[in-house]
Amino acid sequence: MARLATRWPDARCELDHRNAFELLCATILAAQSTDRLVNTVTPALFAHWPDAHAMAAAPPDELERAIHSTGFFRMKARHLLGMARALVERHGGEVPADMDALCALPGVARKTANVILGTAFGTDRGVVVDTHVTRLSQRLGLTGESDPVKIERDLMALLPREQWRSFADRLIWHGRRVCFARQPACGLCDLAPLCPSADVPGRAAEAAAGDPTAAGATTAAEAEATATAAADGPFDSAPPALRSGRTGSRSRRSPKPSPSPSPKPSPKPSPSPSPSPKPSPSPSPRPKPSPKPSPRPKPSPKPSPRPKPSPKPSPSPKPSPASRPPRLPRR
Ligand code: SF4
């Protein structure tokens, strides 16, 4: 935690918002998208529908168009409308500062509720477990679980309550900027000496050098992570592709086995060609055995003795010869 705090002292929620309602909308939109992309959409969204009352009356098609670029816009529009209407009907249009009440809203599960409670209300009821926290806590050996609820329970047991929010924020930043899903930059990671999943520094540095996001850009890294992420609602479940945990770092060594499969196919074709030429000469020896038995064996004997097909034609020519007719006349 100290290393994370030193590395990311200003880590915070990167979704732009002015109040709990806007943060709730932005968090719903951030599912399977990037914070940066959501931040390009929310200004116009909140200008049209600034609160729960306004959004509850929003035409669905207009709402879909407004959030179209964030992906899964139909589902997200349904969640936004359902959430806004539920806020109006149950909470007077205000976002409740209660875990159970938040989780009862459409499109809201425990991860989103933790974001709202921690960031908007300053209440630490749990640890935000998103795709980054899931991946990093597994790689760092902080949990052996893959279920977000169980991961959150493990992290809550490891950390004092006052560090729950900052720890999640810093872990998310670290996941977006260093510990990428596919090619973590272990060579640039301050946690490498403590991380059981740390890769060979040289290789990791090379991988990081080839990754433009290693220096701090987040778009590609987030896109990579969120491309396979099932975020909230049903989104809150951890993405299967990232549940490999510690094996995630080892997965980048997969390119090695690639050369092995290539030599395998080579030996297979070698035996096949040998039998193939043998059957080809087989048709020719059929006529030869009877007229030329011994004198000129050079052309025919080569294919006939070794290949299997040669014995097949041999029986056919044997009965044909005209040297046996003498036995018939006795009757
Ligand atoms: S050492 Fe590598 S795997 Fe471990 S936290 Fe750092 S970047 Fe991630």
Residues whose N, C-alpha, C, O or C-beta is under 5 A from the ligand:
A	BS01	SF4	R139 V178 C179 P184 A185 C186 C189 L191 A192 C195 S197 A198 D199 S249
